[in-house]
């Protein structure tokens, strides 16, 4: 289809007007644009050679796009397309990762010729990310190529849209080659067909200052499903509607544009990674390895409690399905609960106690309070009650909960009782005491509150220790090195060792990539970091009131993840899985703003509290359309001299308008 363009629009393909990000460093590759995207201007000095990758997902497809720009500014693309529901036949442990995958590089790209010579679009001027990824190529014979890649939200197809723009004053006669690749495989569910094709006309007359668009489709089908006939405009509309929904809810605006932008992008990554499965819609981590499955940490603890805030019904449904799956699989004996259900739930992982009962109790109780649906809360309540009883019945003589390992699954030693499991159990007891009271289980509420007091004492007595000269926590008995999960008592509101623990996290354990898993001066191995540890650590130190030093580290971390060498989302880990963009970590980034900077706490369905903190470097914070059930809450904070002007709205109606001291709790009945 030919479309007229004005010269001004042509120029917009070549020139971007950037808002320079606050706290920008010289080694940043990216800038924040005026349209809520980030842009890499490849022509900047020392910005190439450089390569990176980004994951994008829809309900039936996910893709990891690897892009590399060499010393001549020439682009190479590798598209790893993953079809999560299409399980291949594997009989050993690989069946847990047996997703149908295809990798496409330059061979899938059509040829474009003019006057018998190829127009080879290799060099790029800029790259843009905004829930899609777009490459702007350097003009060849006065023709620009702009290509945009993103997944379908509902179909088993990934698209790459090509737009050819004639910048000259003469008509260009172009020929476009057909792309046609067909592969078949006998899979677990039937016959799989993967197909790549484009819908370009074979010859076009490209008028001066006009453009022509066509699309490459990367798709797969089971048996008799269609492999052609996809419509780009429908796919684009669905993706745009998704992005608009995510942009409009839970809107963060502060005096720091980097934090705001990473918050927005984190909402996208957390929310797009939801897949159709035999369990219903489920949120899954992604990263090339983890789809159509649920885990007690990633889904029950990390992402599930986030979706009610966002008011994203698809995410809420996915969270509900995860909790229902764990509810259906409560052990009949004293065995630990299965910690994951992968590949449509058909492949559970059971037998190893990672502290999963504590993860589930903590995460599920938070979700139910925030979702504010009493009927569903009563349905899930037996899961919480079982989880807390399991922890209670698995304590040692010193009153701490035993677990074989933690969510690191034995990658590093944890002893017979670790601080993570015990902190999560403590948090689960507190949340469950609030929830039980709202559900009318008053005796259980009193019992859980009493146990939480006993648990706090046991954590202090068993784990409190002097490590590296700091009056903080040992991770397990016999542990002599600082660990990232010593942050969890702060997250749960245990603050007796707050300053020393913050010093350990934000100084001794801190690196350019956040908090190390462990500080071992004698280790010769590469530094190991998992973003979940950093995101929990910052949430804990903010909540403990250590605002200035926490903000400094948050700005550094956010700048690195949004504008640095691997963007634009929080990542899983390094060196394992090479820093893939797992989705639940993005949920944790949003939660550190809400539950850390704001210290948001909910003790019943219809009330919550915040503890405002600001300083000269973050003097303003607005959070609009935070949902508690069906009620939309908006919070506006502004630093006025030494006080914080605090305004809180419910469905647009002002509830609170007053000035408070930094660190003063504000409780709101809704």
LINTAPE-V487845 format. One record per residue. RES is the residue in one small letter. SS is DSSP state (H for helix, E for strand, - for the rest). Layout:
res=(RES,RES)
ss=(SS,SS)
//
This chain:
res=(x,x,x,x,x,x,x,x,x,x,x,x,x,x,x,x,x,x,x,x,x,x,x,x,x,x,x,x,x,x,x,x,x,x,x,x,x,x,x,x,x,x,x,x,x,x,x,x,x,x,x,x,x,x,x,x,x,x,x,x,x,x,x,x,x,x,x,x,x,x,x,x,x,x,x,x,x,x,x,x,x,x,x,x,x,x,x,x,x,x,x,x,x,x,x,x,x,x,x,x,x,x,x,x,x,x,x,x,x,x,x,x,x,x,x,x,x,x,x,x,x,x,x,x,x,x,x,x,x,x,x,x,x,x,x,x,x,x,x,x,x,x,x,x,x,x,x,x,x,x,x,x,x,x,x,x,x,x,x,x,x,x,x,x,x,x,x,x,x,x,x,x,x,x,x,x,x,x,x,x,x,x,x,x,x,x,x,x,x,x,x,x,x,x,x,x,x,x,x,x,x,x,x,x,x,x,x,x,x,x,x,x,x,x,x,x,x,x,x,x,x,x,x,x,x,x,x,x,x,x,x,x,x,x,x,x,x,x,x,x,x,x,x,x,x,x,x,x,x,x,x,x,x,x,x,x,x,x,x,x,x,x,x,x,x,x,x,x,x,x,x,x,x,x,x,x,x,x,x,x,x,x,x,x,x,x,x,x,x,x,x,x,x,x,x,x,x,x,x,x,x,x,x,x,x,x,x,x,x,x,x,x,x,x,x,x,x,x,x,x,x,x,x,x,x,x,x,x,x,x,x,x,x,x,x,x,x,x,x,x,x,x,x,x,x,x,x,x,x,x,x,x,x,x,x,x,x,x,x,x,x,x,x,x,x,x,x,x,x,x,x,x,x,x,x,x,x,x,x,x,x,x,x,x,x,x,x,x,x,x,x,x,x,x,x,x,x,x,x,x,x,x,x,x,x,x,x,x,x,x,x,x,x,x,x,x,x,x,x,x,x,x,x,x,x,x,x,x,x,x,x,x,x,x,x,x,x,x,x,x,x,x,x,x,x,x,x,x,x,x,x,x,x,x,x,x,x,x,x,x,x,x,x,x,x,x,x,x,x,x,x,x,x,x,x,x,x,x,x,x,x,x,x,x,x,x,x,x,x,x,x,x,x,x,x,x,x,x,x,x,x,x,x,x,x,x,x,x,x,x,x,x,x,x,x,x,x,x,x,x,x,x,x,x,x,x,x,x,x,x,x,x,x,x,x,x,x,x,x,x,x,x,x,x,x,x,x,x,x,x,x,x,x,x,x,x,x,x,x,x,x,x,x,x,x,x,x,x,x,x,x,x,x,x,x,x,x,x,x,x,x,x,x,x,x,x,x,x,x,x,x,x,x,x,x,x,x,x,x,x,x,x,x,x,x,x,x,x,x,x,x,x,x,x,x,x,x,x,x,x,x,x,x,x,x,x,x,x,x,x,x,x,x,x,x,x,x,x,x,x,x,x,x,x,x,x,x,x,x,x,x,x,x,x,x,x,x,x,x,x,x,x,x,x,x,x,x,x,x,x)
ss=(-,E,E,E,-,-,H,H,H,H,H,H,H,H,-,-,-,E,E,-,-,-,-,-,-,-,-,-,-,-,E,E,E,-,-,-,-,E,E,E,E,-,-,-,-,-,-,-,-,E,E,E,E,E,E,E,E,-,-,-,-,E,E,E,E,E,E,E,E,-,-,-,-,E,E,E,E,E,E,E,E,E,E,E,E,E,E,-,-,-,-,-,H,H,H,H,H,-,E,E,E,E,E,E,-,H,H,H,-,-,-,E,E,E,-,-,E,E,-,-,-,-,E,E,E,E,E,E,E,-,-,-,E,E,E,E,E,-,-,E,-,-,E,E,E,E,E,E,E,E,E,-,-,-,-,-,E,E,E,E,E,E,E,E,E,E,-,-,-,-,-,E,E,E,E,E,-,-,-,E,E,E,E,E,E,E,-,-,-,-,E,E,E,E,E,E,E,E,-,-,-,-,E,E,E,E,-,-,-,E,E,E,E,E,E,E,E,E,E,E,E,E,-,-,-,-,-,-,-,-,-,H,H,H,H,H,H,H,H,H,H,H,H,H,H,H,H,H,-,-,E,E,E,E,-,-,H,H,H,H,H,H,H,H,H,H,H,H,H,H,H,H,-,E,E,-,-,-,-,-,-,E,E,-,-,E,-,-,-,E,-,-,-,E,E,H,H,H,H,H,H,H,H,H,H,H,H,H,H,H,-,-,H,H,H,H,H,H,H,H,H,H,H,H,H,H,H,H,-,-,-,-,-,-,-,-,-,-,-,E,E,E,-,-,-,-,E,E,E,-,-,-,-,-,-,H,H,H,H,H,H,H,H,H,H,H,H,H,H,H,H,-,-,H,H,H,H,H,H,H,H,H,H,H,H,H,H,H,H,H,H,H,H,-,E,-,-,-,-,-,E,-,-,-,-,-,-,-,-,-,-,-,-,-,-,-,-,-,H,H,H,H,H,H,H,H,H,H,H,H,H,H,H,H,H,H,H,H,H,-,-,H,H,H,H,H,H,H,H,H,H,H,H,H,H,H,H,H,H,H,H,H,H,E,E,E,E,-,-,E,E,E,E,-,-,-,-,-,-,-,-,E,E,H,H,H,H,H,H,H,H,-,-,-,-,-,-,H,H,H,H,H,H,H,H,H,H,H,-,E,E,-,-,E,E,E,-,E,E,-,-,-,-,-,-,-,-,-,E,E,H,H,H,H,H,H,H,H,H,H,H,H,H,-,-,-,H,H,H,H,H,H,H,H,H,H,H,H,H,H,H,H,H,-,-,-,-,-,-,-,-,-,E,E,-,H,H,H,-,-,-,-,H,H,H,H,H,H,H,H,H,H,H,H,H,H,H,-,-,-,E,E,E,E,-,-,E,E,E,E,E,-,-,-,E,-,-,E,-,E,E,E,E,E,E,E,E,E,-,-,E,E,E,E,E,E,E,E,E,E,-,-,E,E,E,E,E,E,E,E,-,-,E,E,E,E,E,E,E,E,E,-,-,-,E,E,E,E,E,-)
//
